[in-house]
């Protein structure tokens, strides 16, 4: 049967990314796929480029009426309207780690008979993810953390953030905010894609960076060194067994730490390693002040790569495309493993 991939619009504000480029769509079409792309008022890539590649074009948010056999492909969450979900969806579901909204999403799939192929759980046999936005999440997350620190130096809270045409424009803006001063930072997860992106941004800003990974956190804590740095960047995904890096007591502890960039951003998870906050932050309010004296701000934006939508979309789509081209074998390899995760979670 011909695979019908339906690329939906993103309903979330400030979500300009897309998981399939026009060039990638052309490759799928050449392999015999049917590709439908919805119009979008915010996607970084113009719809005309998809039409030129030969894709069918559909109205924005029309995926709800797509044929039953269409695979609906998006990135972030669906509208929280409670409707049953009858299609098979490819997206980041954030539903398998005890998140409250995750149970609601899974119940919608159960009610509608659909299925979730969670992009976070598309893995090789050894458990490594096949595609991730990690590098650009780390890069942007470090930038926002520096924006928060720079605002603190002026006795202010960070102002709203926005997307950038490219990373060079972001760096230029950040340099203008920092002036001649530089904080230091400790990164946990420095050897991974997220941590590498965070370190690259910090290095580009001329900062002193302490890089930790599994070896440095194997003791399970506590980790007083974190409190001795101006900025802490968490680049470790929450999972069972993850140590607590910042306990709730850090708010009132003696410390130099004044900004936590929880780039992994999973405060609702039972396994979150950062215990001083309980909700994500937003583009309009990027910093959450969790203590006043001494000041401690947390930034935890859960769609950071969309601050650099062109670069992050191109990077992610390139990683994912070889696996999209195997969608005619949904019971096997990465897709089969993702379906097993869904089946296990939905119960």
C-alpha positions in Angstrom: 0.0 0.0 0.0 1.3 3.5 -0.8 2.5 5.4 2.2 0.6 8.7 2.7 2.6 11.2 4.8 0.6 14.2 5.9 2.8 17.1 7.2 0.5 19.1 9.5 0.8 22.7 10.6 2.0 23.5 14.1 -0.7 25.0 16.3 1.7 26.2 19.0 2.8 29.8 19.0 6.5 30.4 18.1 6.8 27.0 16.5 8.3 27.7 13.1 10.1 24.4 12.6 9.2 21.5 10.3 10.5 17.9 10.2 10.6 17.5 6.4 12.2 19.9 3.9 11.1 20.2 0.3 14.2 18.4 -0.9 13.3 15.5 1.5 9.7 15.5 0.3 11.0 15.2 -3.3 12.9 12.1 -2.3 9.9 10.5 -0.7 7.8 11.3 -3.8 10.4 9.7 -6.0 10.2 6.5 -3.9 6.4 6.4 -4.5 5.1 8.0 -1.4 2.2 10.4 -1.4 3.1 13.6 0.5 0.6 16.2 1.6 1.8 19.4 3.3 -0.6 21.8 5.1 -0.3 25.5 4.5 1.0 27.3 7.6 1.0 30.8 8.8 4.3 30.4 10.7 6.4 27.6 9.1 10.0 28.8 8.3 9.8 27.2 4.8 7.3 28.7 2.4 4.5 26.4 1.2 5.4 27.2 -2.4 8.7 25.3 -2.1 6.7 22.1 -1.2 4.3 22.7 -4.1 7.3 23.1 -6.4 8.7 19.7 -5.1 5.4 18.0 -6.2 3.6 17.8 -2.8 -0.2 18.0 -2.5 -1.1 21.2 -0.5 -3.9 21.1 2.1 -5.4 23.9 4.2 -3.9 24.7 7.6 -5.1 22.3 10.4 -7.1 20.1 8.0 -5.3 16.9 9.1 -8.4 16.1 11.3 -10.2 15.3 8.0 -7.3 13.4 6.4 -7.9 9.9 5.1 -7.7 7.2 7.8 -4.6 5.7 6.4 -2.6 9.0 6.4 0.4 9.2 8.8 0.1 12.6 10.4 3.6 14.1 10.9 4.2 17.1 13.2 6.6 18.1 15.9 4.9 19.6 19.0 1.6 19.0 20.8 -1.8 18.8 19.2 -4.6 21.1 20.3 -5.8 20.1 23.7 -9.5 19.7 22.7 -10.0 16.2 24.1 -11.1 14.8 20.7 -10.4 11.1 20.1 -7.4 10.5 17.8 -8.0 8.0 15.0 -4.9 8.6 12.9 -1.3 7.3 13.4 0.7 10.3 14.5 4.5 11.0 14.3 5.3 13.7 16.8 6.9 14.5 20.2 4.2 13.2 22.6 5.9 13.8 26.0 3.6 11.1 27.3 5.8 8.2 28.7 7.5 9.7 31.8 4.6 10.4 34.1 3.6 13.8 32.7 0.0 14.7 33.6 -0.9 15.8 30.1 0.7 12.6 28.7 -2.0 10.4 30.2 -4.7 12.6 28.6 -3.0 12.3 25.2 -2.8 8.5 25.5 -6.4 8.3 26.5 -7.3 10.2 23.3 -5.4 7.7 21.2 -7.1 4.8 23.0 -10.6 6.4 22.4 -10.0 7.0 18.7 -8.0 3.8 17.9 -5.0 5.8 16.6 -1.3 5.4 17.6 1.7 7.5 18.5 5.1 7.0 17.0 7.0 9.3 19.4 10.0 11.0 17.8 11.8 10.8 21.1 11.5 7.0 21.0 12.6 6.4 17.4 15.8 4.6 18.3 18.5 2.3 17.0 18.7 -1.2 18.4 21.2 0.1 21.0 18.8 2.8 22.2 20.4 5.8 20.5 17.9 8.2 19.0 17.9 8.3 15.3 17.1 12.1 15.1 17.1 14.9 17.6 17.1 18.7 17.7 19.6 18.4 20.6 22.4 20.5 19.2 20.3 23.6 18.5 18.3 23.1 21.7 21.6 23.3 23.6 22.8 26.3 21.6 19.7 28.3 22.0 19.2 27.2 25.7 22.7 28.4 26.6 21.9 31.7 24.8 18.7 32.3 26.8 20.5 31.4 30.0 23.1 34.1 29.2 20.3 36.6 28.4 18.8 35.9 31.9 22.2 36.4 33.5 22.8 39.6 31.6 19.4 40.9 32.7 20.3 40.1 36.3 23.4 42.2 36.1 21.1 45.2 35.3 18.8 44.3 38.2 16.1 43.1 35.8 14.3 40.0 34.6 14.9 38.7 31.1 12.8 40.2 28.4 10.8 38.1 25.9 12.8 36.1 23.4 12.2 35.6 19.7 13.4 33.7 16.7 16.5 34.6 14.7 17.3 34.4 11.0 20.4 32.4 11.9 22.9 31.7 14.6 25.2 34.6 13.7 22.4 37.1 14.3 21.7 35.5 17.7 25.4 35.7 18.7 25.6 39.3 17.7 22.5 40.2 19.8 23.9 38.3 22.8 27.3 40.0 22.6 25.5 43.4 22.7 23.7 42.3 25.9 26.8 41.0 27.7 29.1 43.9 27.1 32.5 43.2 28.7 31.5 40.8 31.4 31.3 37.1 31.3 29.9 34.5 33.7 31.2 31.0 34.0 29.1 27.9 33.5 28.9 24.2 34.3 27.4 21.9 31.7 26.2 18.4 32.6 25.7 16.2 29.6 28.6 18.0 27.8 29.5 15.0 25.6 26.0 14.7 24.1 24.4 16.7 21.2 22.6 19.1 23.6 25.7 19.7 25.7 27.9 20.1 22.6 25.5 22.8 21.3 25.5 24.6 24.7 29.3 24.4 25.0 29.8 25.8 21.4 27.6 28.8 22.2 29.4 29.4 25.5 32.8 29.1 23.8 31.7 31.5 21.1 30.9 34.0 23.9 34.4 33.6 25.4 33.2 32.0 28.6 35.0 29.7 31.0 33.1 26.4 30.8 33.3 23.3 33.1 32.1 20.2 31.1 30.7 17.2 33.0 29.2 14.0 31.7 28.5 10.5 33.1 31.9 10.0 34.7 31.5 13.2 36.8 28.0 12.4 38.0 28.4 8.6 38.6 28.6 9.1 42.4 24.9 10.1 42.4 25.6 13.4 44.2 25.4 15.7 45.9 27.2 18.1 43.6 28.2 21.2 45.4 30.4 22.3 42.4 27.2 23.3 40.6 26.5 26.0 43.2 30.0 27.4 42.7 29.3 28.4 39.0 27.3 31.4 37.8 25.2 29.3 35.4 24.3 25.7 35.4 23.1 24.1 32.1 21.3 20.7 32.4 21.5 18.8 29.2 20.5 15.4 30.5 17.1 13.9 29.7 15.1 12.9 32.7 14.9 9.1 33.1 14.8 6.5 35.9 18.1 6.7 37.8 19.0 10.2 36.9 20.7 11.9 39.9 19.3 15.0 41.4 21.7 17.8 40.3 19.9 20.8 42.0 17.9 19.9 45.1 15.2 22.1 46.5 17.6 23.2 49.2 19.7 25.0 46.7 17.4 28.0 46.7 18.6 29.0 50.2 22.1 27.6 50.1 25.2 29.6 49.9 26.0 29.8 46.2 27.3 31.8 43.2 24.7 30.1 41.0 22.1 32.6 39.8 20.8 31.0 36.6 19.8 27.4 35.8 19.2 26.6 32.2 17.2 23.4 32.3 17.6 22.7 28.6 16.3 19.2 28.9 13.2 20.8 30.3 11.1 18.1 31.9 9.9 19.6 35.2 6.7 17.5 35.2 8.7 14.3 35.1 9.0 12.2 38.2 12.7 11.9 37.3 13.6 15.6 36.9 17.1 16.3 38.2 16.3 20.0 38.9 14.0 20.3 42.0 13.8 24.0 42.4 11.0 24.6 39.9 7.8 22.9 38.7 6.8 24.5 35.3 8.2 25.4 32.0 9.0 29.0 31.0 7.8 30.7 27.9 9.1 32.9 25.1 7.2 35.9 26.6 8.5 35.1 30.1 11.7 33.1 29.7 12.9 33.3 33.3 11.1 32.0 36.4 12.5 33.6 39.6 12.5 30.8 42.3 14.4 32.8 44.9 14.9 36.5 45.5 17.9 36.8 47.9 20.3 35.7 46.5 18.6 35.7 43.1 18.0 32.4 41.4 16.3 32.2 38.0 15.4 29.1 36.0 14.8 29.2 32.3 13.2 26.1 30.8 11.7 26.6 27.4 10.5 23.4 25.7 10.8 24.4 22.1 14.2 26.1 22.1 15.3 25.0 18.6 12.6 27.1 17.1 14.6 30.2 18.0 16.8 29.0 15.1 14.2 27.4 12.9 16.0 27.3 9.6 19.1 25.6 10.9 17.3 23.3 13.3 14.7 22.2 10.8 17.4 21.4 8.2 19.5 19.5 10.7 16.6 17.4 12.1 15.0 16.7 8.8 18.3 15.4 7.4 18.7 13.0 10.3 15.1 11.7 10.1 14.7 11.4 6.3 16.4 8.0 5.9 13.9 6.6 8.4 10.9 8.3 6.9 11.8 6.4 3.7 11.2 3.1 5.6 7.6 4.0 6.6 6.4 1.2 4.4 7.7 -1.1 7.1 6.0 0.3 10.2 6.3 -3.0 12.1 10.1 -3.2 11.8 13.2 -1.5 13.1 12.9 2.0 14.5 9.1 2.3 13.8 8.4 -1.1 15.4 10.3 -0.1 18.5 8.4 3.2 18.7 5.1 1.3 18.4 6.1 -1.1 21.2 6.7 1.9 23.4 3.3 3.3 22.6 1.6 -0.1 23.2 3.3 -0.5 26.5 2.3 3.0 27.7 -1.3 3.0 26.5 -1.9 -0.3 28.4 
